[in-house]
Amino acid sequence: MTTGIPAAQPPAEGRERPTLETVAALAGVSRATASRVVNGATTVSPAIRDAVLHAVRSLGYVPNRAARGLVTQRMDAYALMLDESADRMFAEDPFFSTLVHGAAHELAEAGKELVLHLASSRHTRDRVRDAALSGHVDGVMVVSMHGADELPRTLAEKGVPVVVNGRPMDPSPVPYVDVATTDAARQAVRRLVDSGRRRIATIAGPQTVPGAIDRLSGYRAEMRDSRRRPVVAVGDFTYESAGSAMRQLLADHPQLDAVFVASDLMAHAALRVLRLSGRRVPDDVAVIGFDDTEPARYAEPPLTTVRLPIHDIGRTMARQVVRLAEGEPVEQSILLNTEFVTRESA
């Protein structure tokens, strides 16, 4: 809940931190009235509200979030659990940092805080569960689930507001935010078919991730409709795995003339392997990626790809989980639009 409290200057060093009682005394109101203003109540007269907010500014009062939580039963904080390593988050794949930035942006505009957890171990997942069940956060967003993850369902069944990124592997009551991934993949492969490419391979993502499963399904469906034989190599969304997959594809299918790659990061690796093998892109082999993260435009050559609204996915997840926490109804699934971006690689 946004309180409308103006930014306050912190107390000078050595000066005692002001309390709600001192704010009330300066404003000439009761502590209860000052508390209602600080907590955003609309049942206070404008004159009294102005007096309390003036005292807040003058004293440099900063509300105690933990104390507020005891009264409002809200901490105004939301956990985002990313089922990836710190390297993937901060160094390798800009998809995740862009999504987290979107979620943080939306929460900040609503006066909320984001608490980021990288679920690199069972211990971390237990901490997220315990924080949610004990009320230390008001809701949880889960990103990059691998396999049939039981944590979102477990939290939802215990009344914790939860939203996930991507459709769940199994039927689930947990709301999710996604894109029409299968259709987007089909569109990308259709572009290769329509340009006259005959031997179109794919480097798929890990088949424990719904988004990767859907991208491969879209590829297979379009290959079937165009009466072409599918040629599939599987990576794990890392640069190294895609490099190995591209080398294997060239060894097994030297006549391939196009590759649809399930992420931009993996497409970068494919471009490098093709260049080192003497293949010209797109003259000899066309390449299409998926995501349209920032480095796609700086690839050599610039990467044709499917643009995902990554920042908006994060914002929408945050908006949905806040609505759930405030008792509002939300859609079971939200599918955001993709866009095909033509550059020089295909």
C-alpha positions in Angstrom: 0.0 0.0 0.0 1.4 3.4 -1.0 1.4 5.7 2.0 1.9 9.0 0.2 4.6 10.0 2.8 7.0 12.5 1.3 10.7 11.8 1.2 12.2 12.6 4.6 15.8 13.7 5.5 17.5 11.2 7.8 18.3 12.5 11.3 21.7 14.1 11.8 24.4 11.9 13.1 24.2 11.7 16.9 20.6 12.8 16.9 18.0 10.4 18.3 15.8 8.8 15.5 12.3 10.4 15.7 9.4 8.1 16.7 5.8 8.2 15.8 5.1 9.7 19.2 7.4 12.7 18.4 5.6 13.1 15.0 2.2 13.2 16.8 3.4 15.7 19.4 4.8 18.1 16.8 1.6 17.8 14.7 -0.6 18.2 17.7 -2.5 15.0 17.2 -2.8 11.7 18.9 -0.4 8.8 18.1 -3.4 6.9 16.6 -4.2 9.7 14.2 -0.5 10.1 13.2 -0.4 6.3 12.6 -3.4 6.5 10.3 -1.8 9.2 8.2 1.5 7.4 8.0 -0.3 4.2 6.9 -2.2 6.0 4.1 -5.7 6.2 5.7 -8.2 8.4 3.7 -10.5 9.1 6.7 -8.3 11.9 8.1 -9.1 15.6 7.3 -6.8 17.3 4.8 -5.6 19.8 7.5 -4.6 17.1 10.0 -3.0 15.1 7.2 -0.9 18.1 6.1 0.1 18.7 9.7 1.3 15.1 10.2 3.2 15.1 6.9 4.8 18.4 7.7 6.0 16.8 11.0 7.3 13.8 9.1 9.4 16.1 6.8 10.6 18.3 9.6 11.7 15.4 11.9 13.0 13.1 9.2 10.7 10.3 10.4 11.0 7.0 8.6 8.2 4.4 9.3 9.3 1.2 10.8 8.3 -1.4 8.2 8.3 -4.3 10.7 6.1 -2.4 13.2 3.7 -1.4 10.4 3.5 -5.0 9.4 2.3 -6.0 12.9 -0.6 -3.5 12.5 -1.5 -3.9 8.9 -0.6 -7.6 8.5 1.4 -6.5 5.4 5.1 -6.2 5.0 4.9 -4.5 1.6 7.6 -6.9 0.4 7.4 -9.6 -2.2 9.9 -12.4 -2.9 11.1 -13.3 -6.4 12.6 -16.8 -6.5 14.8 -17.4 -9.6 15.6 -21.0 -10.1 19.0 -20.2 -11.6 22.6 -19.7 -10.4 24.1 -16.2 -9.7 26.2 -16.6 -12.8 23.2 -17.0 -15.0 21.5 -14.1 -13.3 24.3 -11.5 -13.3 26.8 -12.6 -15.9 25.5 -14.9 -18.6 21.9 -14.3 -19.7 20.4 -10.8 -19.7 16.9 -12.3 -19.9 16.8 -12.8 -16.1 18.1 -9.5 -15.1 15.7 -7.7 -17.4 12.7 -9.6 -16.0 13.8 -8.9 -12.4 14.2 -5.3 -13.2 10.6 -5.2 -14.6 9.3 -6.8 -11.4 11.3 -4.4 -9.2 10.1 -1.4 -11.2 6.4 -2.3 -10.8 6.8 -2.9 -7.1 8.7 0.3 -6.5 5.9 2.3 -8.2 3.4 0.7 -5.9 5.5 1.4 -2.8 6.6 -2.2 -2.4 10.0 -3.9 -2.1 11.4 -6.9 -4.0 13.4 -9.6 -2.2 15.4 -11.6 -4.6 16.2 -15.3 -3.9 18.5 -17.3 -6.2 17.3 -20.9 -5.6 20.6 -22.6 -6.1 20.0 -25.1 -3.3 17.2 -26.8 -1.4 18.1 -24.6 1.6 17.3 -21.4 -0.4 13.9 -22.8 -1.5 13.1 -23.7 2.1 13.9 -20.1 3.1 11.5 -18.7 0.5 8.8 -21.1 1.7 9.4 -20.3 5.4 9.5 -16.5 4.7 6.2 -16.7 2.8 4.4 -18.9 5.4 5.6 -16.8 8.3 4.3 -13.6 6.7 7.8 -12.0 6.2 6.7 -11.4 2.5 3.3 -10.7 1.2 3.6 -12.9 -1.9 6.0 -14.9 -4.1 6.9 -14.8 -7.8 8.7 -17.9 -9.2 10.8 -17.6 -12.4 12.5 -20.3 -14.5 10.9 -23.4 -13.0 12.6 -26.7 -14.0 10.3 -29.7 -14.1 7.1 -30.1 -12.0 7.9 -27.7 -9.2 5.7 -28.3 -6.1 6.6 -25.1 -4.3 4.2 -22.7 -6.0 1.3 -25.1 -5.5 2.3 -25.8 -1.9 2.3 -22.0 -1.1 -0.9 -21.4 -2.9 -2.7 -24.2 -1.1 -1.7 -22.5 2.2 -3.1 -19.2 1.2 0.1 -17.5 0.0 -0.3 -15.2 -3.1 1.9 -16.8 -5.8 2.4 -16.1 -9.5 4.8 -18.0 -11.8 6.5 -17.2 -15.1 5.6 -19.7 -17.8 2.9 -22.3 -17.9 3.3 -25.0 -15.2 4.4 -28.4 -16.4 1.3 -30.0 -14.8 -2.2 -28.6 -14.3 -2.0 -26.1 -11.5 -4.3 -23.5 -9.7 -1.3 -21.0 -9.6 -1.7 -18.0 -12.0 1.0 -17.5 -14.6 2.3 -15.0 -17.0 3.7 -16.2 -20.4 3.8 -15.6 -24.1 2.3 -17.7 -26.9 5.6 -19.5 -27.2 4.6 -22.3 -29.6 3.0 -19.9 -32.1 6.1 -17.6 -31.9 8.4 -20.5 -32.6 6.3 -21.6 -35.5 6.4 -18.1 -37.0 10.2 -18.1 -36.8 10.5 -21.4 -38.5 8.0 -20.5 -41.1 10.1 -17.5 -42.0 13.0 -19.9 -42.7 10.7 -22.1 -44.8 9.3 -19.2 -46.8 12.8 -18.0 -47.6 13.5 -21.3 -49.3 15.6 -23.1 -46.6 15.3 -26.8 -46.9 17.5 -28.4 -44.1 16.4 -26.5 -41.0 17.8 -27.7 -37.7 17.0 -26.5 -34.2 19.0 -26.1 -31.0 16.4 -26.6 -28.3 16.5 -25.7 -24.7 16.3 -28.1 -21.8 13.1 -30.3 -21.9 12.4 -29.8 -18.2 11.4 -26.1 -18.9 7.9 -25.5 -20.3 9.1 -22.6 -22.5 11.8 -24.8 -24.1 9.3 -27.6 -24.6 6.9 -25.2 -26.3 9.6 -23.8 -28.6 10.5 -27.3 -29.7 6.9 -28.1 -30.2 6.4 -25.1 -32.5 9.5 -26.1 -34.5 8.3 -29.6 -35.0 4.8 -28.5 -35.9 6.0 -26.2 -38.6 8.5 -28.7 -40.0 5.7 -31.3 -40.2 3.4 -28.9 -42.0 6.2 -28.0 -44.5 7.1 -31.6 -45.0 10.6 -31.2 -43.8 12.5 -33.6 -41.6 13.2 -32.2 -38.1 16.9 -32.1 -37.0 17.1 -31.5 -33.3 20.0 -30.9 -30.9 19.3 -30.0 -27.3 21.2 -27.5 -25.1 20.6 -26.2 -21.6 20.3 -22.5 -22.4 24.0 -22.0 -21.8 26.6 -20.7 -24.3 28.7 -23.8 -23.9 25.9 -26.3 -24.5 24.9 -24.5 -27.7 28.4 -24.4 -29.1 28.7 -28.2 -28.6 25.2 -28.7 -30.2 26.1 -26.6 -33.2 29.4 -28.5 -33.8 27.5 -31.8 -33.6 24.8 -30.6 -36.0 27.5 -29.6 -38.5 29.2 -33.0 -38.1 26.0 -35.0 -38.5 24.3 -32.7 -41.1 26.9 -30.8 -43.1 24.3 -29.7 -45.6 22.0 -27.9 -43.1 21.2 -24.3 -44.3 19.3 -22.9 -41.3 19.1 -23.1 -37.5 16.3 -22.0 -35.2 17.9 -21.6 -31.8 15.8 -21.5 -28.6 17.5 -18.5 -27.0 19.7 -15.6 -28.1 22.5 -16.6 -25.8 22.6 -20.0 -27.5 22.3 -18.4 -30.9 25.5 -16.3 -30.2 27.3 -19.6 -29.7 25.9 -21.0 -32.9 27.0 -18.0 -34.8 30.6 -18.3 -33.5 30.8 -22.0 -34.4 29.4 -21.4 -37.9 32.0 -18.6 -38.4 34.9 -20.7 -37.2 33.7 -23.5 -39.5 33.8 -21.2 -42.5 30.0 -21.0 -42.9 28.7 -17.6 -44.0 25.6 -16.3 -42.1 23.1 -16.0 -43.7 24.4 -16.9 -47.1 25.3 -20.5 -46.2 23.3 -20.9 -42.9 20.5 -18.7 -41.7 20.1 -18.3 -37.9 17.1 -17.2 -35.9 17.2 -16.8 -32.1 14.6 -16.2 -29.4 14.2 -13.5 -26.7 15.7 -10.3 -28.3 17.9 -9.5 -25.4 20.2 -6.5 -25.8 23.2 -8.3 -27.2 21.2 -9.6 -30.2 21.6 -6.4 -32.1 25.4 -6.5 -31.6 25.9 -10.1 -32.7 28.0 -10.7 -35.8 25.9 -10.5 -37.9 23.0 -8.9 -36.0 20.6 -11.5 -34.9 17.1 -12.1 -36.3 15.0 -13.2 -33.4 11.7 -13.4 -31.6 11.3 -10.5 -29.3 9.8 -11.3 -25.9 8.4 -8.5 -23.7 10.7 -9.5 -20.9 10.5 -6.3 -18.9 6.7 -6.4 -19.2 6.6 -10.1 -18.1 8.3 -9.0 -14.8 6.0 -6.0 -14.4 2.9 -8.1 -15.0 3.9 -10.8 -12.6 4.5 -8.2 -9.9 1.2 -6.5 -10.6 -0.7 -9.8 -10.4 0.9 -11.0 -7.1 0.1 -7.6 -5.5 -3.5 -7.8 -6.6 -3.7 -11.3 -5.2 -2.3 -10.1 -1.8 -4.9 -7.3 -1.8 -7.7 -9.8 -2.3 -8.5 -8.8 -5.9 -9.3 -11.4 -8.5 -6.7 -12.1 -11.2 -6.6 -14.0 -14.5 -5.4 -17.6 -14.3 -3.2 -17.0 -17.3 -1.9 -13.9 -19.1 -0.3 -14.3 -22.5 1.7 -11.3 -23.7 2.5 -10.6 -27.4 5.8 -11.4 -29.1 7.3 -9.6 -32.1 9.4 -11.0 -34.9 12.5 -8.9 -35.4 14.3 -9.1 -38.8 18.0 -8.4 -38.8 20.9 -9.7 -40.9 21.3 -13.3 -39.7 18.2 -14.6 -41.6 
